Amino acid sequence: MSIRFDEQTGIFKLDTDKLTYALGVFGPGYLTHLYFGPPVPDTDLRYLLYRGWFDSLSPYAPGVEDPLFSLDINPLEYPANGAGDFRISALSVRNADGNSVTDLRYTGYTVTRGKPALPGLPAAFAAEDEAETLTLHLEDPVTGVRVQLLYTVFAEAGVLTRSARIENAGAAPVVLERAYSACFDLPTMNFDLVHLWGKWAKENTTARDPLMHGRQGIRSRRGMTGPNHNPFLALAAKDATEDTGEVYGFQLVYSGNFALDLETDTRGCPRVLVGIDPEDFRWLLEPGESFTTPEAVAVFSDQGLGGMSRTFHRFYRNHLMRSPWAKKKRPLLINSWEAAYFDFDGDKLVAFAREAKELGIDLLVMDDGWFGDRFDDHRALGDWQVNEAKLGGTLKQLVDRVNALGVQFGIWYEPEMINPDSDLYRAHPDWAVCAPGREKSLSRHQCVLDMTRRDVRDYLFGEMTRVLSSANIAYIKWDCNRNLSEAASLQLPPERQGEFFHRYVLGVYDLMDRITRAFPHILLENCSSGGGRFDPGMLYFSPQIWGSDNTDPIERLTIQFGASLCYPISAIGAHVSANPRTGIETRGNVALCGTFGYELDPGKLTPAEKAAVKEQVAAYHRYYDLIHEGDFYRLTAPTEDPFLCDWEFVSPDRSEVLFTRVVMRRPDNFYQPRRLKGLDPDKFYTDETTGQVYSGALLMHAGLDLSLAFGRLPQDGASLTRHLVAR
Ligand code: GLA
């Protein structure tokens, strides 16, 4: 890993063993993009700036009379609005004189070891010897707007992070109308766009579409990430597969309105912009004020989509998930929701815990319904006082009873929400988000609290702290079950209402930061009606996120495989539920491709199911390190193959493999061996089920023998695992 500046050529080169990123200073201070791709040793990359003569209608760049240089064609690192680049600009500033022209010129740079934090925002971190950061300084001489561009490269290969800080160093106020975190211009449109779409109960479905001329974008305007689109996109070379070919992956470490926008110009050069969605975004900068964008993560893989995913996984595990639970062994939990919904009391929970303990489960989560008069989803959100009548005593008494059985205790919260039928609403109707004079729209009978307000956050922190300190709480499920509408804050002046959405997200981060710092031992899991806020911003605070309210094991395959494009398996919340679509074995095998846990009434399990659960619990412990630290390989794609879904974990030293197959529908030919991936060709692996020994080379080239594994005919919904160990 290194960052070098060549005074002679004016070129900055950022190198890791997996990628090179290069940019240069051209003419009167234009910071131009040169290269992003596999490592190259060259230092003089100036020719890469040129994309041929420009067309007669294109303006010269201000201050440059060069027929080969126009901002209409040549790529800038952080293009601003109005100076001759007609594509989507990364920055648009409404100046005091009313126009939105900005022309940024390079003024200097600094290189530092490590990775700076971003104020108020989740962001990647690294020790001083793990990363290096380049800060480039730019300024618009007319308005005094200054921009700092931050680039960090990580020793751990294949990853670059970027963000921008915009400062008003002029004498008059300005308004940011668009401030992306990063812009990437690529020289060819020979790519497909890979992205994740969905809805409630169908999150993170993978799609691969051709790149087209013009604009395309992956966005959310829900105030939150939402299940509809994920803040992720990849450009995969047309010939790139799961295992081969060049792929660029992009994500935004953010949990609010995001935009991953694409514009492909008529020369066939795509531009990728990653940042806050500019629609509904305005940010007033008084003189001396600054604005920091969230962080963009860019990954380069020459090993197809699989290589990209494994790079994201390692990077997030080591440099984004800041919870101590990212590395510590997590408790195996059972959640009360699908077992009881709102219909529980203290005794029922203790009975769950007793049964769970018998099965080897470590932690019981008391889901929605423990506070205020919350007997259904119509009321009481905001009244975070324990309903002692329902629990049959204080929270401490209940938790002590559960702990006495050897089971830890977790609790559900939905801190950002408020029901109109709640004591909190009756006391503070102005705390609910609403535009003045308008009726509030309800969703699941609830409104959203104005998280931009410090007094709201202080109330929540106070109430949560009181409850969390009153008993031995080991886990929180932080839910969020509606998106934002009538978005405005009664506390913001009219000229700052455009800041509402971003301030909302900053407010959520502030509360999450305070809670996780005050209770660092608590394992935090995020949830948003399932996987509706599955994003890297949340991953920073919570090392696991509930994947979906859909616990059907076959549909879960598409959801979990999609999420695995960029999120580590150890982050994908997955439970065995009472869903009858398959036997309990397959439900267990699918949940093992995630955090693993249970979402059912353990008292209703048959003796045979209890025996199966005990085996699953043993498998959870046996394969924990392999699943949490190992490399994940998607061997088939459930969005493409309707029959078999196969995957594999390989330990970092390649001495251990866990293979899983789920038969979604019986295929015509189920005898064929499955070729494995990522093994050591020279090692000899023993299949612990059959005793058969194979070289890694044989397993990768001929495949694992599964011809008799399911008997004469596999049933729809059947599954198996194979553990192979090299000795
Ligand atoms: C959401 C979550 C569920 C459950 C309920 C409780 O729907 O996704 O898992 O916690 O809320 O109301």
Boltz pocket constraint, residues with backbone or C-beta under 6 A from the ligand:
constraints:
  - pocket:
      binder: B
      contacts: [[A, 337], [A, 367], [A, 368], [A, 377], [A, 412], [A, 479], [A, 481], [A, 527], [A, 528], [A, 529], [A, 530], [A, 546], [A, 549]]
      max_distance: 6.0
